[in-house]
Amino acid sequence: HTPHFIAIDKINQYWFVTTISSGYVGRYNLDTDKFIDKILVEDSPALMVLNKANKKLYVSRMMPMAGMMMGAVSTIVQEIDYSSPDGMILGNEFIIGSPAPHGLGINSEGSEVYVASNTADWLYKITTKTGEIDREIMDSSIGNAPDLITLRLKPIQIVSVENDLLFVTCSSGEWWDFINQEYVFIPGQVQLWNSNSMTLIDTLQFDWKASPWHIIDAPNSKMVYV
């Protein structure tokens, strides 16, 4: 099944896991680790974020499962409702304009979900109540269309802090420049965005081999750990 990512709801006492090979999201009891239920989302479910107050789970769906549309990629962020005693229920499907949504973030109110395309380097803001979607390219110097696969910055994960800031990790690394027909070494980096205006504030760069991956914010200080 290839378990990929875990999200924890301490308020409602659940933890969830995505299985990227078989396409399921599983739910477990946080106290006993007892399996509760699972739901099939297909499309290689990757990362998750939670709206704990409304018992909503958001899952990035990267690519169709084996046997479906060979070579195609997903553009869907899946909403799952886990408020029912009868089990999890598939909710809205938010379709972004880029392939392979992976990194996910959510604000503290659960009113906005943020997603980054791992292959096209575009960042999206989804207003969960209305379905409105805003978008911005992550590197304006490249200027690729949102549906064009570049595999350049390769954003991995997003964390929302203070309700108007986003940290985005980009694994980057060796990149083939099709225009100039040469390899370019892109520094691994963490980008800081204003989520209200969807503008890039700052970029912290590492070595091109560093590959910043998962990120988490500290609960009692203005720190994030990568």
Secondary structure, 3 states (H helix, E strand, C coil): CCEEEEEEECCCCEEEEEECCCCEEEEEECCCCCEEEEEECCCCEEEEEEECCCCEEEEEECCCCCCCCCCCCCCEEEEEECCCCCCCEEEEEEECCCCCEEEEEECCCCCEEEEEECCCCEEEEEECCCCCEEEEECCCCCCCCCCCCCCCCCEEEEEEECCCEEEEEECCEEEEECCCCEEEEECCEEEEEECCCCEEEEEEECCCCCCCCCCEECCCCCCEEC
